[in-house]
Amino acid sequence: MEDFGMEGYDLSAIVKSVDGSNTDSHPAAQAAAALQALAESGAAAADPARLASAAATLQQALRAGGDKQAAQQALVVAQRAGAVGPLLAATQQALEACSDADGSAGQNAAAREAALIACLRTARALMANQDARGAFTRERGCELAQLLLRAPAGQAGGALATAVGALAEAASFRDEENKCRFVDIGFASDLFRLMEQPNTTPAATAAAAGALRAFVNADDERSTGSKCFAHARGLAKSAGAVGALLAALRRLGGGEAAAAAAVMAALKQIAANDDICREVMESGGTDTLLVLLRDATSARAGGAAAAAVTGEQEDADDAVAGGGGSRDGSGGGGVRGAAADLARGAAGALRQLANSDAVKSQLAEAGALEAIMRALRVFADAPAVQEEALGLLTALTLRMPAISSAAADAGAVEALASVLEAQAAAAATANGAGAGAGKLQQRAAGGGGASANGPGSAGGVARQACMAVRNMVVRNPELRAPFLERGAEALLRGVKARHADVCGDVGSAALRDLGLDQYQ
């Protein structure tokens, strides 16, 4: 079993315990049986407290006390025990009871809503299992989610809507059938309407955005022909996706960083062709995103200044360079982490929109290049932000010699060299220059917990830097000398050596377009 796992086989549907053949006594199986009895008796409708308790018991069994392997086995046991069907059936009964009792005492209504939320959260936990996602489709879970969202409590845009959106996202993860079903029944359109409502909470907005992003993300490797690109075009054309997302983003602003980042991620995924990118620009979306990028950068810089004034020198040092060392490389928690999340989301969405030549020109005229340079300085050790900012620079300069010249004037040569120098210094530290020397340098290399070459990593940052250098010089030979004088050759060769798997090709291309004969 261990050998198969090391070779990369998916063992998520296998019970690995010695007594795996007899799972009836497993807490997850017993909790599933209790839900089955509850649904069959009809008590789910009459006793919301009992339903909430049964759902919570199953969820607790799925957590398995925090043991990752035990939790994975619990998921398999619950699915084999048929937990999805009874859970959805009980939820349906509770929803019907809410409809029948519409206008009843507030305390009873609150208890029913709490039971529904408990069921939805447990169903979401079950969706971590691929077979459970298939059962969700067969048991008409998509249709039930739509009924819940359209119910008065769902339309209130609060906790129930949040739970519905989170469940829809989980059910659509790597599951083409659920993605298609949610879009086909109009659930995606319902989510857009929810996001436009002024009373919808930031949490519900974020959950809706997460679900919408999942619907247009072609991540199901089992599908031979994903419809996600068609979904993006259809939602933009007939469901008013762009207007709804921008309305939600403007309502949230920078004060709700996590929710705003979720909306920007959905916008990035839906902007799948030139027409949609242009629609975002013409609707003022690029201006909104650029403002958010600038505001996030200023907030991070302001946090550094405030820390310095109060004498918190270590915090000040962290804040200046991006600080925090979060696991995704975004630069920590609190205000600083929120600023990093916002900057990453804004730069990422702008990067996608800049695939349109019309958007490139508009952004350059609006001062995007200067905003990128400042973000690279302020978020100097937040690799996730740097990767998106450099990706935006790469997109803007692709096939655009005038923008490349403007980027050089804005300080791109120095900025790119500084990024690569910081990585080289951090790599030297990691290779034995001293374990305690350079918390700052470690983070600059992507030491916030991200993999060495994954998204938001040192390798990802270096790849975008190489591509930006290449784009700037390939049609602007006059920019070769400034890069070479700044030490680009040695820096690029160092990148190729450190990240050969992700930067070998782009590093060689950059060296070649700098005019060097020995570019391999």
C-alpha positions as CSV (number, residue, x, y, z in Angstrom):
1,M,0.0,0.0,0.0
2,E,2.8,2.4,0.9
3,D,4.6,1.6,-2.4
4,F,1.5,2.4,-4.4
5,G,1.1,5.7,-2.5
6,M,4.7,6.7,-3.2
7,E,4.2,6.0,-6.9
8,G,1.3,8.5,-7.0
9,Y,-1.7,6.2,-7.2
10,D,-5.0,7.6,-5.9
11,L,-5.8,5.5,-2.8
12,S,-8.5,7.8,-1.5
13,A,-11.3,5.1,-2.0
14,I,-9.4,2.4,-0.1
15,V,-9.9,1.6,3.5
16,K,-6.3,0.9,4.8
17,S,-7.1,-0.4,8.3
18,V,-6.7,-4.1,9.0
19,D,-10.4,-4.5,9.8
20,G,-11.4,-2.6,6.6
21,S,-13.8,-5.5,5.6
22,N,-16.0,-4.8,8.6
23,T,-16.9,-1.2,8.9
24,D,-20.4,-1.4,10.4
25,S,-19.1,-0.4,13.8
26,H,-17.2,2.6,12.4
27,P,-18.5,5.9,13.8
28,A,-19.1,7.2,10.3
29,A,-21.2,4.2,9.3
30,Q,-23.2,4.4,12.5
31,A,-23.8,8.1,11.9
32,A,-24.9,7.4,8.4
33,A,-27.3,4.7,9.7
34,A,-28.8,7.1,12.2
35,L,-29.4,9.6,9.4
36,Q,-31.0,6.9,7.3
37,A,-33.4,6.0,10.1
38,L,-34.2,9.7,10.7
39,A,-35.0,10.2,7.0
40,E,-37.1,7.1,6.8
41,S,-39.1,8.0,9.9
42,G,-39.9,11.5,8.7
43,A,-38.6,12.9,12.0
44,A,-36.2,15.2,10.2
45,A,-39.1,17.5,9.4
46,A,-40.6,17.5,12.8
47,D,-37.5,17.7,15.0
48,P,-34.9,20.1,13.6
49,A,-32.7,19.8,16.8
50,R,-32.4,16.0,16.3
51,L,-31.5,16.5,12.6
52,A,-28.9,19.0,13.5
53,S,-27.4,16.7,16.1
54,A,-27.4,13.7,13.6
55,A,-25.6,15.8,11.0
56,A,-23.1,17.1,13.5
57,T,-22.4,13.6,14.6
58,L,-21.5,12.5,11.1
59,Q,-19.4,15.5,10.6
60,Q,-17.5,14.8,13.8
61,A,-16.9,11.2,12.6
62,L,-15.6,12.5,9.3
63,R,-13.1,14.7,11.2
64,A,-11.7,11.7,13.0
65,G,-10.1,13.8,15.7
66,G,-7.9,15.6,13.2
67,D,-6.0,12.4,12.0
68,K,-5.6,12.9,8.3
69,Q,-5.5,9.2,7.4
70,A,-8.3,8.3,9.7
71,A,-10.4,11.1,8.2
72,Q,-9.8,9.8,4.7
73,Q,-10.9,6.4,5.8
74,A,-14.0,7.8,7.5
75,L,-15.0,9.5,4.2
76,V,-14.7,6.1,2.4
77,V,-16.7,4.4,5.1
78,A,-19.4,7.0,5.0
79,Q,-19.7,6.9,1.3
80,R,-19.9,3.1,1.3
81,A,-22.6,3.3,4.0
82,G,-24.6,5.5,1.6
83,A,-24.5,8.6,3.7
84,V,-25.1,11.1,0.9
85,G,-28.6,9.9,0.0
86,P,-30.1,10.0,3.6
87,L,-28.4,13.3,4.4
88,L,-29.9,14.9,1.3
89,A,-33.3,13.3,1.9
90,A,-33.4,14.6,5.5
91,T,-32.4,18.0,4.3
92,Q,-35.2,18.0,1.8
93,Q,-37.7,17.1,4.5
94,A,-36.4,19.9,6.7
95,L,-36.7,22.4,3.8
96,E,-40.3,21.3,3.1
97,A,-41.1,21.8,6.8
98,C,-39.7,25.3,6.6
99,S,-42.0,26.0,3.6
100,D,-45.0,24.6,5.4
101,A,-44.3,26.5,8.5
102,D,-43.6,29.8,6.7
103,G,-44.4,32.7,9.1
104,S,-44.1,30.6,12.2
105,A,-42.4,31.7,15.4
106,G,-38.9,33.1,14.9
107,Q,-37.4,30.6,17.4
108,N,-38.7,27.6,15.4
109,A,-37.6,29.2,12.1
110,A,-34.1,29.7,13.5
111,A,-33.9,26.1,14.7
112,R,-34.9,24.8,11.2
113,E,-32.4,27.1,9.5
114,A,-29.7,25.9,11.9
115,A,-30.5,22.3,11.1
116,L,-30.3,23.0,7.3
117,I,-27.0,24.7,7.7
118,A,-25.6,21.7,9.8
119,C,-26.8,19.3,7.0
120,L,-25.1,21.4,4.3
121,R,-21.8,21.7,6.2
122,T,-21.8,17.9,6.6
123,A,-22.6,17.4,3.0
124,R,-19.8,19.6,2.0
125,A,-17.4,17.5,4.1
126,L,-18.6,14.4,2.3
127,M,-17.8,16.0,-1.1
128,A,-14.1,15.5,-0.4
129,N,-14.7,12.0,-1.7
130,Q,-15.1,11.6,-5.5
131,D,-17.7,8.8,-5.2
132,A,-19.7,11.0,-2.9
133,R,-19.7,13.7,-5.5
134,G,-21.1,11.2,-7.9
135,A,-23.8,10.2,-5.4
136,F,-24.6,13.9,-5.0
137,T,-25.5,14.1,-8.7
138,R,-27.6,10.9,-8.6
139,E,-29.5,12.0,-5.5
140,R,-30.4,15.4,-7.2
141,G,-28.2,17.4,-4.8
142,C,-27.8,20.2,-7.4
143,E,-31.6,20.6,-7.5
144,L,-31.8,20.6,-3.7
145,A,-29.1,23.3,-3.5
146,Q,-31.1,25.5,-5.9
147,L,-34.3,25.0,-3.8
148,L,-32.4,26.0,-0.7
149,L,-30.9,29.1,-2.3
150,R,-34.3,30.2,-3.6
151,A,-35.9,29.7,-0.1
152,P,-36.6,32.8,1.9
153,A,-33.7,32.0,4.2
154,G,-31.4,31.5,1.2
155,Q,-32.5,34.8,-0.4
156,A,-31.7,36.6,2.8
157,G,-28.0,36.3,1.8
158,G,-26.8,35.1,5.1
159,A,-25.5,31.9,6.7
160,L,-27.8,29.5,4.7
161,A,-26.7,31.1,1.4
162,T,-23.1,30.8,2.5
163,A,-23.5,27.1,3.2
164,V,-25.2,26.4,-0.1
165,G,-22.5,28.2,-2.1
166,A,-19.7,26.3,-0.2
167,L,-21.5,23.0,-0.9
168,A,-21.9,23.8,-4.6
169,E,-18.2,24.6,-4.9
170,A,-17.2,21.4,-3.1
171,A,-19.5,19.3,-5.2
172,S,-18.1,20.7,-8.4
173,F,-14.5,20.1,-7.5
174,R,-13.1,17.9,-10.3
175,D,-16.6,16.8,-11.2
176,E,-17.7,17.8,-14.7
177,E,-21.2,16.4,-14.3
178,N,-22.0,18.5,-11.3
179,K,-20.6,21.6,-12.9
180,C,-22.8,21.1,-16.0
181,R,-25.9,20.3,-13.9
182,F,-25.5,23.5,-11.8
183,V,-25.2,25.6,-14.9
184,D,-27.9,23.9,-16.8
185,I,-30.6,24.3,-14.1
186,G,-29.9,28.0,-13.7
187,F,-28.2,27.7,-10.3
188,A,-25.3,29.8,-11.6
189,S,-27.7,32.6,-12.6
190,D,-29.2,32.4,-9.1
191,L,-25.8,33.0,-7.6
192,F,-25.2,36.0,-9.7
193,R,-28.5,37.5,-8.6
194,L,-27.6,36.7,-5.0
195,M,-24.3,38.6,-5.4
196,E,-26.0,41.7,-6.7
197,Q,-28.3,41.9,-3.7
198,P,-27.1,44.7,-1.3
199,N,-28.1,42.6,1.8
200,T,-25.8,39.6,0.8
201,T,-23.1,39.2,3.4
202,P,-19.4,39.1,2.4
203,A,-19.2,35.5,3.4
204,A,-22.2,34.5,1.2
205,T,-20.7,36.6,-1.6
206,A,-17.4,34.8,-1.3
207,A,-19.1,31.4,-1.2
208,A,-21.1,32.2,-4.4
209,A,-17.9,33.4,-6.1
210,G,-16.1,30.2,-5.2
211,A,-18.9,28.1,-6.6
212,L,-19.0,30.1,-9.8
213,R,-15.3,29.8,-10.2
214,A,-15.6,26.0,-9.8
215,F,-18.3,25.8,-12.5
216,V,-15.9,27.3,-15.2
217,N,-12.7,25.6,-14.0
218,A,-11.8,22.6,-16.2
219,D,-10.2,20.5,-13.5
220,D,-11.9,17.1,-14.0
221,E,-9.2,15.0,-15.7
222,R,-11.8,12.2,-16.3
223,S,-13.7,14.4,-18.7
224,T,-12.7,14.1,-22.4
225,G,-14.4,17.3,-23.4
226,S,-15.0,19.9,-20.7
227,K,-17.8,22.5,-21.2
228,C,-16.2,25.0,-18.8
229,F,-15.1,27.4,-21.5
230,A,-18.6,27.3,-23.0
231,H,-20.0,27.9,-19.5
232,A,-17.8,31.0,-19.1
233,R,-19.0,32.4,-22.5
234,G,-22.6,31.6,-21.8
235,L,-22.6,33.1,-18.3
236,A,-21.0,36.2,-19.5
237,K,-23.4,36.6,-22.4
238,S,-26.7,35.6,-20.9
239,A,-26.4,35.6,-17.2
240,G,-24.8,39.0,-16.7
241,A,-21.7,37.6,-15.1
242,V,-19.4,40.5,-15.6
243,G,-21.9,43.1,-14.2
244,A,-22.8,40.9,-11.2
245,L,-19.1,40.2,-10.3
246,L,-18.1,43.9,-10.6
247,A,-21.1,45.1,-8.6
248,A,-20.1,42.7,-5.8
249,L,-16.5,43.7,-6.0
250,R,-17.3,47.4,-5.7
251,R,-19.7,46.8,-2.8
252,L,-17.0,44.8,-1.0
253,G,-14.0,47.1,-1.8
254,G,-10.8,46.6,0.0
255,G,-12.4,46.3,3.4
256,E,-13.4,42.7,2.9
257,A,-10.2,41.3,1.4
258,A,-11.0,37.6,1.5
259,A,-14.4,38.0,-0.1
260,A,-13.0,40.5,-2.7
261,A,-10.2,38.0,-3.5
262,A,-12.8,35.3,-4.1
263,V,-14.8,37.5,-6.5
264,M,-11.6,38.5,-8.4
265,A,-10.7,34.8,-8.7
266,A,-14.1,34.1,-10.2
267,L,-13.8,37.1,-12.6
268,K,-10.4,35.8,-13.6
269,Q,-11.8,32.4,-14.5
270,I,-14.8,33.7,-16.3
271,A,-12.8,36.1,-18.5
272,A,-12.1,33.3,-20.9
273,N,-11.9,35.2,-24.2
274,D,-11.2,38.6,-25.7
275,D,-14.8,39.7,-25.8
276,I,-15.3,39.1,-22.1
277,C,-12.0,40.8,-21.3
278,R,-13.1,43.8,-23.3
279,E,-16.5,43.8,-21.5
280,V,-14.8,43.9,-18.2
281,M,-12.7,46.9,-19.4
282,E,-15.6,48.7,-20.9
283,S,-17.5,48.2,-17.6
284,G,-14.8,49.9,-15.7
285,G,-13.5,46.7,-14.2
286,T,-9.8,47.2,-15.0
287,D,-10.0,50.6,-13.3
288,T,-11.6,49.0,-10.2
289,L,-9.0,46.3,-10.1
290,L,-6.1,48.7,-10.5
291,V,-7.5,50.8,-7.6
292,L,-7.6,47.7,-5.4
293,L,-4.0,46.8,-6.3
294,R,-2.8,50.3,-5.4
295,D,-4.9,50.3,-2.2
296,A,-3.5,47.0,-1.1
297,T,0.0,48.1,-1.8
298,S,-0.5,51.3,0.1
299,A,-2.1,49.4,3.0
300,R,0.9,47.1,3.2
301,A,3.4,50.0,3.0
302,G,1.4,51.8,5.6
303,G,1.4,48.8,7.9
304,A,5.2,48.8,7.7
305,A,5.4,52.5,8.5
306,A,3.1,52.1,11.5
307,A,5.1,49.2,12.9
308,A,8.3,51.2,12.6
309,V,6.7,54.2,14.4
310,T,5.6,52.0,17.3
311,G,9.0,50.5,17.6
312,E,8.1,47.0,16.5
313,Q,11.2,46.7,14.4
314,E,10.9,43.0,13.5
315,D,7.3,43.5,12.4
316,A,8.4,46.6,10.5
317,D,11.1,44.6,8.7
318,D,8.6,41.9,7.9
319,A,6.0,44.3,6.7
320,V,8.3,46.2,4.4
321,A,9.2,43.0,2.6
322,G,5.8,41.3,2.7
323,G,6.2,39.6,6.0
324,G,4.3,36.9,7.7
325,G,5.5,33.8,5.8
326,S,2.0,32.3,5.2
327,R,1.8,28.8,3.8
328,D,0.7,30.0,0.3
329,G,3.4,32.7,0.2
330,S,0.9,35.5,0.3
331,G,2.7,37.2,3.2
332,G,1.1,36.3,6.5
333,G,-2.1,37.0,8.4
334,G,-3.9,40.0,9.8
335,V,-3.8,43.3,8.0
336,R,-0.7,42.5,6.1
337,G,-2.0,39.1,5.0
338,A,-5.3,40.8,3.9
339,A,-3.4,43.3,1.8
340,A,-1.4,40.5,0.2
341,D,-4.6,38.5,-0.6
342,L,-6.1,41.6,-2.1
343,A,-3.0,42.5,-4.2
344,R,-2.7,38.9,-5.4
345,G,-6.3,38.7,-6.5
346,A,-6.2,42.1,-8.3
347,A,-2.9,41.4,-10.1
348,G,-4.1,37.9,-11.0
349,A,-7.4,39.2,-12.5
350,L,-5.6,42.0,-14.4
351,R,-3.1,39.4,-15.6
352,Q,-5.9,37.4,-17.2
353,L,-7.6,40.5,-18.7
354,A,-4.3,41.6,-20.2
355,N,-4.5,38.7,-22.6
356,S,-6.5,41.2,-24.7
357,D,-4.4,43.7,-26.6
358,A,-7.0,46.4,-26.0
359,V,-6.8,45.9,-22.3
360,K,-3.0,46.0,-22.4
361,S,-3.0,49.5,-23.9
362,Q,-5.7,50.8,-21.5
363,L,-3.8,49.5,-18.5
364,A,-0.5,51.0,-19.6
365,E,-2.2,54.3,-20.1
366,A,-3.8,54.0,-16.6
367,G,-0.5,53.6,-14.8
368,A,-0.5,49.9,-14.3
369,L,3.3,49.7,-14.9
370,E,4.1,52.0,-12.0
371,A,1.6,50.1,-9.8
372,I,3.4,46.8,-10.7
373,M,6.8,48.2,-9.8
374,R,5.6,49.5,-6.4
375,A,3.9,46.2,-5.7
376,L,7.1,44.3,-6.4
377,R,9.0,46.5,-3.9
378,V,6.4,46.4,-1.2
379,F,5.6,42.7,-1.4
380,A,9.2,41.8,-1.9
381,D,8.9,38.5,0.1
382,A,5.4,37.6,-0.7
383,P,6.0,35.2,-3.6
384,A,2.4,34.6,-4.4
385,V,1.9,38.4,-5.0
386,Q,5.2,38.7,-6.9
387,E,4.3,35.9,-9.2
388,E,1.0,37.5,-10.2
389,A,2.5,41.0,-10.5
390,L,5.3,39.7,-12.7
391,G,2.8,37.6,-14.7
392,L,0.9,40.9,-15.3
393,L,4.1,42.6,-16.5
394,T,4.7,39.6,-18.8
395,A,1.2,39.8,-20.2
396,L,1.4,43.6,-20.8
397,T,4.7,43.4,-22.6
398,L,3.9,40.4,-24.9
399,R,4.0,41.7,-28.5
400,M,3.9,45.3,-27.2
401,P,7.2,47.1,-27.9
402,A,5.8,50.4,-26.8
403,I,4.7,49.0,-23.5
404,S,8.0,47.3,-23.1
405,S,9.8,50.7,-23.5
406,A,7.4,52.3,-21.0
407,A,8.0,49.4,-18.6
408,A,11.8,50.1,-18.8
409,D,11.1,53.8,-18.1
410,A,9.0,52.8,-15.1
411,G,11.9,50.8,-13.6
412,A,11.3,47.3,-14.8
413,V,14.9,46.5,-15.5
414,E,15.9,47.3,-11.9
415,A,12.8,45.6,-10.5
416,L,13.4,42.3,-12.4
417,A,17.1,42.3,-11.5
418,S,16.3,42.9,-7.9
419,V,13.8,40.0,-7.8
420,L,16.3,37.6,-9.2
421,E,19.1,38.9,-7.0
422,A,16.9,38.3,-3.9
423,Q,16.3,34.8,-5.0
424,A,20.0,34.1,-5.6
425,A,20.8,35.5,-2.1
426,A,18.1,33.4,-0.5
427,A,19.3,30.3,-2.3
428,A,22.8,30.9,-1.0
429,T,21.5,31.3,2.5
430,A,19.6,28.1,2.2
431,N,22.6,26.2,0.9
432,G,24.6,26.8,4.0
433,A,25.3,30.5,4.6
434,G,23.8,30.1,8.1
435,A,20.6,28.7,9.4
436,G,19.7,31.8,11.4
437,A,20.8,34.3,8.8
438,G,18.0,35.8,6.8
439,K,14.4,35.1,7.7
440,L,13.7,37.8,5.1
441,Q,15.8,36.0,2.4
442,Q,14.1,32.7,3.2
443,R,10.7,34.2,2.5
444,A,12.0,35.8,-0.7
445,A,12.8,32.4,-2.0
446,G,9.3,31.2,-1.4
447,G,9.9,29.8,2.1
448,G,6.4,30.4,3.3
449,G,5.4,26.8,2.9
450,A,4.8,26.7,-0.9
451,S,6.5,24.0,-2.9
452,A,9.7,25.0,-4.6
453,N,8.2,25.2,-8.0
454,G,4.5,25.4,-7.5
455,P,2.2,28.4,-7.7
456,G,3.4,31.2,-5.4
457,S,6.8,29.7,-5.2
458,A,10.4,30.7,-6.0
459,G,10.2,28.8,-9.2
460,G,7.0,30.4,-10.3
461,V,8.3,33.9,-9.6
462,A,11.5,33.1,-11.4
463,R,9.7,31.8,-14.4
464,Q,7.6,34.9,-14.8
465,A,10.7,37.1,-14.4
466,C,12.4,35.2,-17.2
467,M,9.4,35.6,-19.4
468,A,9.1,39.3,-18.7
469,V,12.8,39.9,-19.6
470,R,12.3,38.0,-22.8
471,N,9.2,39.9,-23.8
472,M,10.8,43.2,-23.1
473,V,13.9,42.6,-25.2
474,V,12.6,40.5,-28.1
475,R,11.2,43.4,-30.0
476,N,13.2,46.1,-28.3
477,P,16.9,45.3,-28.9
478,E,17.9,48.7,-27.4
479,L,16.8,47.2,-24.0
480,R,19.4,44.5,-24.1
481,A,22.3,46.7,-22.9
482,P,20.5,47.9,-19.8
483,F,19.6,44.4,-18.8
484,L,23.1,43.0,-19.4
485,E,24.7,45.9,-17.6
486,R,22.5,45.1,-14.6
487,G,23.8,41.5,-14.5
488,A,20.9,39.8,-16.3
489,E,23.1,37.1,-17.8
490,A,24.5,35.7,-14.6
491,L,21.1,36.0,-12.9
492,L,19.3,34.1,-15.6
493,R,21.9,31.4,-15.7
494,G,21.5,31.1,-11.9
495,V,17.8,30.7,-12.3
496,K,18.2,28.0,-14.9
497,A,20.5,26.1,-12.6
498,R,18.2,26.4,-9.5
499,H,14.9,25.8,-11.3
500,A,15.8,23.8,-14.4
501,D,12.4,22.0,-14.6
502,V,10.3,25.2,-14.7
503,C,12.8,27.8,-15.9
504,G,15.1,26.0,-18.3
505,D,13.1,26.8,-21.4
506,V,12.2,30.4,-20.5
507,G,15.6,31.1,-19.1
508,S,17.3,30.0,-22.4
509,A,14.8,32.1,-24.4
510,A,15.6,35.2,-22.4
511,L,19.4,34.7,-22.8
512,R,18.9,34.1,-26.5
513,D,16.8,37.2,-27.0
514,L,19.4,39.2,-25.0
515,G,21.7,38.5,-28.0
516,L,23.9,35.8,-26.3
517,D,25.2,33.0,-28.5
518,Q,25.6,30.6,-25.6
519,Y,22.1,30.6,-24.3
520,Q,21.6,26.9,-23.4
